[in-house]
C-alpha cells in the first residue's frame, strides 16, 4: 500500500490528483511556487497540500512521485526529483512527451534508484479524473499497477514492459485528436467567413454520422482555445515522435501552429453558441 505521495507539477492535473487523493499525505512542487501570486501557489494552500521548498525537498520520503508537468519539462522534472528521490520509490510519468524523452527520464530516475513507470493518458481527465484510462509501460509497470488501483487509478492497464510503447500510442492518437481540433477550427472559421458553415456541417454529418456536429465542433474548438498552449507543446512532441519514425511531420507541425494560434484567442470561449464563437474568432483574427 502506497502511503506517501508527492506531486511534481501543480497545474490542472496536479490539482485534480490532490482532490482525488485526500486520504494520503501529499506534498507538491511546482516551479511557479517561487511566485506566491501564481495559480499553483494559491491552489496548493487551499487544498491542504504541503508545498516543498524545492523539488528535492518535496519528494524526500515519498513512496510515489507523480510527474504532471508540461511536455517540454518532462526531463527537467525527472532531474529535479532524482536528487531527493527515496530508493525504490515509484515515479509515475503522466506527461505527454515523446517516447525518446520518456526513455531519457526513465534513465534518470532508475539511475537514481527509483522505479520509473511510463503512463500515457488516453482520454481527457474529465469526467473520470483519477480513473481516466492510462496505459502503463516499463519493467516496473506490472508491479505498480495493483498499488495504483488501490489509491484510485482504476483506469490504468499494463501495456508494455518496454519504455516508449505507451507514449508512442498516445502520440499517434494525438495526431488525430489534436489534428481534428485544428482542422475544425480552421474549417469552421473560414466557412463562417463565407456564410457556408451550416452546409459544411451538414455535409460532415452525412459523411461522418457522429451525432450533433455543431455541438461537437464547438466543443473541439473550445478545447483548442482553452488548452492550445499545452496542446501545441504536446504536438511538438508528436512531431518529434513522427520524425523519429522516419516520416516528415507535416501535419503534426502544422497542428502545433494552429493550436498556438487558438490559445491566443481564448476570449472566444465566452461565446455560448458555435456561431457566436466563430464570429468572435473572425473579428479577432
C-alpha positions in Angstrom: 0.0 0.0 0.0 1.4 3.4 -1.0 1.1 5.8 1.9 3.1 8.9 0.9 2.7 10.7 -2.4 4.4 13.7 -4.0 3.0 15.7 -7.0 5.5 17.3 -9.3 3.5 19.9 -11.2 0.5 21.6 -9.6 -1.5 22.7 -12.7 -4.8 21.3 -13.8 -3.9 17.6 -13.4 -1.9 18.0 -10.3 -4.7 19.9 -8.6 -7.2 17.2 -9.7 -5.0 14.5 -8.2 -4.7 16.4 -4.9 -8.5 16.5 -4.7 -8.9 12.8 -5.6 -6.2 11.6 -3.2 -7.5 13.2 0.1 -6.7 10.3 2.4 -2.9 10.3 1.6 -0.3 12.6 2.9 0.5 14.8 -0.1 3.5 17.0 -0.8 3.9 19.0 -4.0 6.4 21.0 -6.0 5.8 23.4 -9.0 8.3 25.8 -10.5 5.7 28.5 -10.0 5.7 28.0 -6.2 8.5 30.6 -6.2 5.8 33.2 -7.1 3.3 33.4 -4.2 0.8 35.1 -6.5 0.8 32.3 -9.1 -2.2 30.0 -9.6 -0.3 26.9 -8.4 0.8 28.7 -5.2 -2.7 29.9 -4.5 -4.2 26.4 -5.2 -1.8 24.4 -3.1 -2.6 26.4 0.1 -6.3 25.9 -0.4 -6.1 22.1 -0.8 -4.2 21.2 2.3 -1.1 20.1 0.4 2.3 20.7 1.8 4.4 22.7 -0.7 8.1 21.8 -0.8 10.7 24.4 -0.8 12.3 22.6 -3.8 11.6 19.5 -5.9 14.3 17.7 -3.9 12.6 18.5 -0.6 9.1 17.7 -1.8 10.0 14.2 -3.0 12.0 13.2 0.1 10.4 10.2 1.7 7.6 9.8 -0.9 6.8 6.3 -1.9 5.2 7.6 -5.1 6.1 10.7 -7.1 3.7 11.7 -9.9 5.0 13.9 -12.6 2.3 16.0 -14.2 4.2 18.9 -15.9 4.2 20.3 -19.5 5.7 18.1 -22.2 8.8 20.3 -22.5 9.6 20.0 -18.8 9.4 16.2 -18.7 13.2 15.5 -18.4 13.8 18.6 -16.2 11.2 17.4 -13.7 12.8 14.0 -13.6 16.2 15.6 -13.0 14.8 17.8 -10.3 13.1 14.9 -8.5 16.0 12.5 -8.8 18.2 14.4 -6.4 15.9 13.7 -3.4 14.2 10.5 -4.5 13.8 7.7 -2.0 15.4 4.4 -3.0 12.8 2.2 -4.6 10.2 5.0 -4.9 7.9 4.7 -7.9 8.0 7.7 -10.3 4.8 7.9 -12.4 5.4 10.0 -15.5 2.0 11.2 -16.8 3.4 13.8 -19.2 2.5 13.9 -22.9 6.1 13.5 -24.1 7.7 11.6 -27.0 9.0 8.0 -26.5 12.6 9.2 -26.6 12.0 11.9 -24.0 10.3 9.3 -21.7 13.3 7.0 -22.1 15.6 9.8 -21.0 13.5 10.4 -17.9 13.5 6.7 -17.2 17.3 6.5 -17.3 17.5 9.5 -14.9 15.0 8.0 -12.3 16.2 4.4 -12.5 19.8 5.6 -12.3 18.9 7.4 -9.0 17.5 4.2 -7.5 13.8 4.9 -8.3 11.3 2.8 -10.3 10.2 4.7 -13.3 6.7 3.9 -14.7 5.6 5.4 -18.0 2.0 6.5 -18.2 0.1 7.5 -21.4 -3.2 9.3 -20.6 -5.6 8.1 -23.3 -8.6 10.4 -22.7 -9.4 13.8 -21.3 -9.0 13.9 -17.5 -12.6 15.0 -17.2 -15.0 13.4 -16.3 -13.3 10.3 -15.0 -10.4 12.3 -13.4 -8.1 9.9 -11.4 -9.9 6.9 -13.1 -9.1 8.2 -16.6 -7.8 5.5 -19.0 -4.0 5.2 -19.0 -1.5 2.8 -20.5 1.5 1.8 -18.3 4.9 0.9 -19.6 8.3 -0.2 -18.5 9.7 -3.0 -16.4 8.2 -1.7 -13.1 4.7 -1.2 -14.6 3.1 -4.5 -13.7 4.4 -4.3 -10.1 3.0 -0.8 -9.8 -0.5 -1.5 -11.3 -2.2 -3.1 -8.2 -0.8 -0.4 -5.9 -2.1 2.3 -8.2 -5.5 0.7 -8.3 -5.7 0.7 -4.5 -5.3 4.5 -4.4 -7.8 5.3 -7.1 -6.1 4.9 -10.5 -8.7 2.4 -11.7 -8.4 3.2 -15.4 -4.8 2.1 -15.7 -3.8 -1.1 -17.5 -0.4 -2.6 -18.3 0.7 -2.1 -21.9 4.3 -3.0 -22.4 7.4 -3.8 -20.4 9.4 -1.6 -22.8 9.7 2.1 -22.3 8.3 4.2 -25.2 5.5 2.0 -26.5 2.7 3.5 -24.3 3.9 7.0 -25.2 4.0 6.1 -28.9 0.4 5.1 -28.8 -0.5 8.3 -27.1 1.4 10.5 -29.5 0.0 8.7 -32.6 -3.5 9.1 -31.1 -2.8 12.9 -30.7 -2.0 13.2 -34.4 -5.7 12.5 -34.9 -7.4 14.1 -31.9 -5.5 17.4 -31.8 -5.4 17.4 -35.6 -9.2 17.2 -35.8 -9.4 20.1 -33.4 -7.1 22.2 -35.5 -8.9 21.2 -38.7 -12.3 22.0 -37.3 -11.1 25.4 -36.1 -9.6 26.3 -39.4 -12.5 24.9 -41.5 -15.3 26.5 -39.4 -13.8 30.0 -39.2 -13.3 30.1 -43.0 -16.7 28.6 -43.6 -18.3 31.3 -41.3 -16.5 34.0 -43.3 -18.2 32.7 -46.5 -21.5 32.0 -44.8 -21.5 28.3 -45.6 -20.8 26.8 -42.1 -24.1 25.0 -41.9 -23.7 23.4 -45.3 -20.2 22.2 -44.3 -21.6 20.8 -41.0 -24.5 19.1 -42.8 -22.1 17.5 -45.3 -19.8 16.3 -42.4 -22.9 14.8 -40.7 -23.7 12.8 -43.9 -20.1 11.6 -44.2 -19.3 11.0 -40.5 -22.6 10.4 -38.6 -21.3 11.0 -35.1 -24.3 12.9 -33.8 -24.6 16.7 -33.2 -21.9 18.2 -35.4 -22.4 21.9 -34.3 -22.1 20.7 -30.7 -19.1 18.6 -31.4 -17.4 21.4 -33.4 -18.0 24.0 -30.6 -16.6 21.5 -28.1 -13.5 20.7 -30.1 -12.7 24.3 -31.0 -13.2 25.3 -27.3 -10.7 22.7 -26.3 -8.1 24.2 -28.6 -8.9 27.7 -27.3 -8.7 26.7 -23.7 -5.7 24.4 -23.8 -4.0 25.4 -27.0 -0.6 26.3 -25.4 -0.3 22.9 -23.8 -1.6 21.1 -26.9 0.8 22.9 -29.1 3.7 21.8 -26.8 2.4 18.2 -27.0 2.1 18.4 -30.8 5.8 19.3 -31.0 6.5 16.1 -29.1 4.2 14.3 -31.5 6.1 15.8 -34.4 9.4 14.5 -32.8 7.8 11.1 -32.5 6.7 11.0 -36.1 10.1 12.3 -37.2 11.8 9.5 -35.2 9.7 7.1 -37.2 11.4 8.4 -40.4 8.4 10.4 -41.6 8.3 14.2 -42.1 5.7 15.5 -39.6 4.0 17.9 -41.9 0.5 17.7 -40.3 1.7 17.4 -36.7 3.8 20.5 -37.0 1.0 22.5 -38.7 -1.4 21.3 -35.9 1.0 22.8 -33.3 0.9 26.1 -35.1 -2.9 26.2 -35.2 -3.1 25.2 -31.6 -0.8 28.0 -30.6 -3.0 30.4 -32.6 -6.1 29.2 -30.9 -4.5 29.8 -27.4 -4.0 33.4 -28.4 -7.8 33.8 -28.9 -9.0 32.4 -25.7 -11.5 35.2 -25.2 -13.8 33.5 -27.7 -14.6 30.9 -25.0 -17.2 33.2 -23.6 -19.4 32.5 -26.6 -22.4 30.3 -25.8 -23.0 29.1 -29.4 -20.8 27.9 -32.2 -21.9 30.8 -34.4 -21.0 33.4 -31.8 -17.7 31.7 -31.2 -16.8 31.8 -34.9 -17.9 35.4 -35.2 -15.6 36.4 -32.3 -12.7 34.5 -33.8 -13.3 36.2 -37.2 -13.3 39.6 -35.5 -10.1 38.9 -33.6 -8.1 37.0 -36.3 
